[in-house]
Amino acid sequence: AHKDGTDHRMWVNGVEGHVETVAGTMLSLPDRFAVGGTIDVTDRFLKGDIAEIRVYNRALSTLERELVEAELISRYNLNDVDADGIEDAWERQYFGSLERDGTADADGDGQTDLMEYLAGTNPWPEAGVNSGLQLWLRADMGVEIAGTDEVTQWMDISGSGVKMTSTDTASRPQSVVDTVSGEAAVRFDGLASVLKSESGIDLQQGSTDVTIFTVVRPEAGQVEHATIFSHDHRTAPQDGYTLQQSTGYPGRFMFAWRSNNSTFAGNTLGTQTEAGLPQLISAHKDGTDHRMWVNGVEGHAETVAATMLSLPDRFAVGGTIDATDRYLNGDILEIRVYNRALATLEREQVEAELISRYNLDNVDADGLADVWERQYFGSLE
């Protein structure tokens, strides 16, 4: 772990597991040092083994930290502690833990996880547009369930190692087959269900542009600020973006973000969706241009500030990190987040892929292409 100015990060066997922005100050006066517990608290004793501890009074450079990590990983044989033939860092990157044993086939291509590792290939499918892909959730992959189809984990398949979890039974969404599209979905109840990343993640990596895609089936009667996903705290620090229902406009979803510490951008009417039907919402921020589309048809355009505040923070699906009144009622089938504005051709390529995968050409089954209906009538009614 390190504190480098306002940057705080932690790693396990060299794989980043936590990142957040902190105050630049640090109070550390001369005091006693304890190992296996604390100086004066009697209920914080460690149960386990400690092999080595090192403390530096500075933030090591990336190269220095990696050199120390490589030395310790080699000395203590930490490359494959579960002895499944797969390097632990690779397992954590793609699966978020060491729970898999290498015999499963994550993407169903006939190659086991171990075979993918040995071949140096991605155990998950490759996205048609991969550059800048920071988060990729698919309801038919990376989902772990318990009990009556309760989702305990939804693993990011972009290779970024993000894991969405819920340890609280009451807040777990359901793994279902969407009744309209016939595809796998994660169902949120609009009351308490939400999944959250285990720690802060830096999706933007310094970029002030973004493109997002979400296949969602929202139900009618959402709470006012029903949130599909959020990378933003509702209390301080308010530092990221959110895809949520517009205030006072049922069924209209906006993609909004902080342009600075006190100002939201993109928080206008957003774009209209159809209750009870699966659809693809796309949005981008490209410099000062902000646009949104539903199934490839533009539904919103505005000029915004070029700035975008997005600090490392936790990510939530089906709600927000810390608000208890913004839960989504509906199904989420897929989410993709890019830390850049895709070119028009790239965006259209992703939209065509998702429209085809989820059969979104005519979801109301009236014989009319949905794109044509939205172009001329604005809805599928």
Stockholm file with secondary structure:
# STOCKHOLM 1.0

chainA/1-381         AHKDGTDHRMWVNGVEGHVETVAGTMLSLPDRFAVGGTIDVTDRFLKGDIAEIRVYNRALSTLERELVEAELISRYNLNDVDADGIEDAWERQYFGSLERDGTADADGDGQTDLMEYLAGTNPWPEAGVNSGLQLWLRADMGVEIAGTDEVTQWMDISGSGVKMTSTDTASRPQSVVDTVSGEAAVRFDGLASVLKSESGIDLQQGSTDVTIFTVVRPEAGQVEHATIFSHDHRTAPQDGYTLQQSTGYPGRFMFAWRSNNSTFAGNTLGTQTEAGLPQLISAHKDGTDHRMWVNGVEGHAETVAATMLSLPDRFAVGGTIDATDRYLNGDILEIRVYNRALATLEREQVEAELISRYNLDNVDADGLADVWERQYFGSLE
#=GR chainA/1-381 SS CEEETTEEEEEETTEEEEEEECCSCCCCCSCCCCSSSCSSCSSCCCCSCCCCCCCCSSCCCHHHHHHHHHHHHHHTTCSCTTCSSSCHHHHHHHHSSSCCCSCSCTTSSSCCHHHHHHHTCCSSCCCSSCTTEEEEEETTSSEEEETTTEEEEEECCSSSCCEEECCCGGGCCEEEECTTTCSEEEEEESSSCCEEESSCBCSSTTCSCEEEEEEEEECSSCCTTCEEEESSCSSSCCCSEEEEECTTCTTEEEEEEESSSSCEESCSCCEECCTTSCEEEEEEEETTEEEEEETTEEEEEEECCSCCBCCSBCCEESSCSSCSSCCCEEEEEEEEEESSCCCHHHHHHHHHHHHHHTTCSSTTCSSSCHHHHHHHHSSCC
#=GC SS_cons         CEEETTEEEEEETTEEEEEEECCSCCCCCSCCCCSSSCSSCSSCCCCSCCCCCCCCSSCCCHHHHHHHHHHHHHHTTCSCTTCSSSCHHHHHHHHSSSCCCSCSCTTSSSCCHHHHHHHTCCSSCCCSSCTTEEEEEETTSSEEEETTTEEEEEECCSSSCCEEECCCGGGCCEEEECTTTCSEEEEEESSSCCEEESSCBCSSTTCSCEEEEEEEEECSSCCTTCEEEESSCSSSCCCSEEEEECTTCTTEEEEEEESSSSCEESCSCCEECCTTSCEEEEEEEETTEEEEEETTEEEEEEECCSCCBCCSBCCEESSCSSCSSCCCEEEEEEEEEESSCCCHHHHHHHHHHHHHHTTCSSTTCSSSCHHHHHHHHSSCC
//
